[in-house]
Amino acid sequence: MPDNVPRKIAVPLLTWYDAHARRLPWRAPPGANATEPYRVWLSEVMLQQTQVASVIPYFEKFTARWPDFASLAAAEDADLMAAWAGLGYYARARNLLACAREVSARGALPRTEAELRTLPGVGAYTAAAIAAIAFGERAVVVDANVERVVTRLFALAEPLPGVRPRIRDCTDAITPAARAGDFAQAMMDLGSSICTARAPRCLACPLHDRCDGYASGAPEAFPVKAKKAPKPQRYGTMFWLVRRDAVLLVRRPGKGLLGGMRALPTGPWADTPPLLEGAPVPADWLLRDERVSHGFTHFNLDVALATATIAAHAGAPEGEWWPIAEIDSAGLPTVFAKAARILGRMHA
């Protein structure tokens, strides 16, 4: 590509960004390097596979409670997992705490992509984003919005995910040495607000006159996506065990799906309905007609709900008894919170 390609893209894009940048609680104004790497790091971890609108209230809650690496590093695991509940992809929360503790021990967040990659939960994209946005380092930042913008700019017709190395090369070719963080955020904003997946607003785009996708007459055809295989279907049962006005909650194993989170007891998640297999205690369990469905990244889950009541003096299984009236404060993951809302109404 000619040497002036970065300038031909960067100059109009950054001019547009200076006028139209989104105001976000972790973002510095255009032209100003971020002064709080902690906030950049926290936002980038939260934004992994999660929409900005969903992240903002969690970010504000976290930074009010844990304003820096040291305070977050000192957090109790259970408190952090409860605060994260509902944001999904819970391995991020475990890595967040591990990373905060490591950075706190080091004394500062590393500045370079290579050093950032050594931290828990920091992959290639997150390291590049932090290096560029927090420290102004030139880094090639490619998220889903950037993928869409770049495949349209260059009319890349190979399907995802195979085209990703070419997307990175093209993004590298247009990334300027100066204002790399602003450039990355400008590309994200452009993809979010103008170069959208459906009905892109090309005439409002500062790059439409140099976009091969626009010139083709069908920019929405890019990126080309390979057909997804259907997700497997799994089945499970959640158990609502009541004693007095409290329900039994357990802590899920530290490793694995929803690891370390409070949850209702559940049997196996299997290819066929497990019915009452895995009930926490022998009891007069009643399988309810209601069901809860939830989509995880790699499978869909359909859950039956079983209820039982035990006497106040009955032997207690391992776990904690949580007041039913306060179940919303337990920090349950989304699929368990769905079940708890249904079962809580039955108990009322």
N, C-alpha and C positions, 0 to 999 in steps of 0.2 A: 504494500500500500504506500502511496506517496507520503512524504514526511509531513505534509500539511493536513493530513486527514484528522489527527486529533484536534487541531485548531478549528477545522471546518465544523466539527460537531460540538466541541467544548464551548466555543465562544457564544454561539446563539443559545445553547442549552443553559449555560450559567447566567446569561443575561435574563433569560426567562425565569430561572430559579430565583434570582435576586428579587424579582417582582412577585413571584407566586409561591414561594416556599411555604409548605405547611408549617404551622406552629404546633410543635409537639413538646411535651414536658421534658424530654431528654435532649432536645436539639438546640444547638447554638444558632444565632442568627446567621444568615448568609455572609460569607466573608470573614467570619470569626471562628478560629479553632475552638473546639470544645475544651472547656476548662475543667470538666469533671469526668475523667475517664470512667469512674465507677458507674455513673449514670448511663454512659454510652454502653458499657459492658452489660449492665443489667438489662437495658432495653433490648439489646441485640439477642441476648439469651431468651428473653420473653417473646420476642418477635419470631423466633424460629417456628415456622409452620402455624403461625397465629396472626390473625388480623389486628391491625393497629387499634381499631375501636375496642377490641376485646382487651388489649394489653393496657391501655391508658389507666383504667381504674386500679388494676393490680399494681402497676408501676407507682402510682401515687401513694397507694397504701403501703407498699414495701419501702419506699424512700422516706415516708413519714416515720415508719417504725424502725427501719434499719438504714440510716442515711449514708453509711460508708462501709468499706470493706471490713473494718474492725468490728463494727456493731453486728454486721451480718455474720461474720465468722463466729461470734459469740452466741448466736441464736441456737436454741434447742432444735434438734431435728424435727420433733413433733410439731413445734410451733410453726416452723417454716413450711412443713408439708401441709398443715392446716390452712395457712395463709395462701398457699398456692392452689388449693382445691378449686376445681372448676376451670382452671386454665389449661389443663390437659398436658399430655406428654410429660408424665411425672418424673421420668429420668432426668429431665432438665432441672427440676428442683433439687434432686440429690446432687447433681453435678454442680449446681449453683453454690450450694453450701460448701462442697469440697473445694471448689475454685476460690471462694472467698477466704477460706481458711489458708489455702496455699499462698494467695496473694498477700494476705495479712502477715504471714510468716516471712515472706520475701521483703515486705516493706513497701512495695509498689507494683502496679500493673505493668508488665513488660510492654515495650513500645513496638517491637517488630513482629511481623507475621510469624516468623519462625519461632520466636520465643513464646508468643501467644498460643501457638499450636500445642505447646507442652502442657497447657493448663487443662484441668478436667472440664469436659463439655464444650471445649472451644475447637471447632473444626475449621476447615478451609475458609468457608464463607465468613463465619463469625470473626476469625482472626483478621481477615482482610478488611472487614467492615470496621472493626475496632481500630486497626492501625491507621486507616484512612480518616475516619471520622473523629476519633479521639486525639490522634497525634499528627494528622496531616501528612502521613507517609503515603507515597504513591503505592496503591494496591489495587488489584483488579477485583472489584466487588460485583458478584453476580447472584441476585436473588430471582424469584419468579417474575417480578416486574421487569427487571433488567433483561432477563431472558426474552421476554416478549418484545421489548423495545428493540433489542439487537437483532432478533430473527427477522423483524420487519424492516429495520434499516437496511439489512443486507439480503433480504429475501432468501433466507436459508431454508431450503426445501426439504432437507433430510429430517425425518421425524425425531422427536424426543424419545428416549434420552440419548440416542446415539450422536446427536448433533452438538451435545454440550461442549466437547473440546473445541469445536469451531466457534461456538458462542463465546467461550472464554478468550480465544485468540482474537476475535473481532473486538471484544470489549477491551482487551489489552491495547489493541491498536488505536482506540479512540480515547483512552484515558489519559488526561494531561498530567504533567508533573506537578503543576501548581493547582491548588484547590481540589485535591483529589477527593477529600471528604465531601465537599460541596457537590462535586461532580457525581459521586456515587448516590448521594441523597437526591440530587436532581433527576437522575435516571429513575430512581424509585418513585419519586413524585410524578414524573411524566407517565410512567406505566400505571400508576394508581388512579390518576385523575383524567388523563387524555388518551393515552395509548392503551385503552382498556381491552379486556378480552373480547367483549362484544361491543359493537357499534363504536369503534374508536373515533374520536373527534379530530380527524386529521387536519382540518383547516385551522384549528386552534394550536396545532403543534408547531413549535419553533424549528423542527427538523423535517417538516413534510416535503420541502423542496429538495432534500437530499436523501430521501427515503425510497429505497427500491421497492419496498412493499406497497407504498402509496402509488408509485409509478405503475405497479402491476395492475392497479385497479381493484385489488382484493386484499387489502392489508390484513383483514380479519382472518385470512386463511393461514396466517403465521402466528405462532409456531405450529408446525404440523405435529400432531400427537398420535402416537401409536395407540391402538385399541387396548384398553385395560382388561385384564382377565377378571372375571367376577370374583368377589371376595368369598372366602369360605363362610359357611353359617355354623355357629356354635350355639349351644344351649347350656343353661345353668339354672340354679335355684338359689334365691337369697332367703335367709331365715330371719324372721322378726320374732325374737324371743323376749317376752315381756315379764318383768317381775316388779310388782307394785306399779309405779308410773314411769319405769325406766326400761330401756331396751338394751340388749347386749350388743356391744361393738367390739370388734377385734382389730388387731394391727396386722396388716398384710405383710408377708415376708419382705425383708429389705431389698432383695433383688427380684427382678421380674416386673410384670405389668402392675402398675399402681403400687409399686413397692414402698413400704413404710407408711402407707396411708391408713387412717382409720376407715373401717368399712363394716357393713353387716356381714355376719358369717355367710359363707357360700360354699357349696359343694364344688365338684369339678366342672369346668367348662368343656363340654364334650360335643361330639358329633351328633349325639342323640340326647333327648331330655333326660337328665339324671334323676329327676323326681326328688325323693327325699335323701338321696345319697349325700353323705357329708354333713348331716344335721349336727349341730353343736352338742345336743343332749338328747337322750330319749324323751319324747313328750308326745302329746296328742296333736301332732302337726296337721294343720289343715291347708291344703293347697288351694289358693284363691284363684278366681277366674281371671283376675287382672294379670297383665304381662308388661314387662318393660323391655324395650328394644333400644340398642345402642350400637353405633358404628365405631369401631376402632380402626386404626390404620390398616391392619392386615386381615381383619375378619369382622363380621357382623355378629352381634350377640342377642339372643332372645332369652329373657329371664323369667322363670316362674317365681311366684311369691308364696312363701309358706309362713304361717303364723302359729304361735303357741304361747301359752301363759304357764308360768310355774309359780309355786307358792313362795311367799316371802322368805320362808325358812329353808327352802330347797338349796341343795348344794349348787354352788355357782361354777360354771365352766370358766376357763381362763379368758380374760377380757376385761372390759369396763362397762359399768351400767350407766347409761347416759339418759338424763331426763328427756322423756319424749317431747315435752313442751319446748325444749331447747335444742332439738335435733339439728336445726339449721346452723347452730354454732359449732357443730362437730367437725366441720371441714371435710365432709365426705366427698369423694370423687363424683363426677357428674352422674354416672350410671347408678351409683348407690344413692345419691341424693334424689334421683327420680323415684326410686323404689321407696325411699323413706317418706317422701311427700304423699305417695299413695297410701302407704301403710299407716302413716300418722293420722291421716283423715279417717281411716277405718277405726282407729283406736279412740279418736275423740268422741 
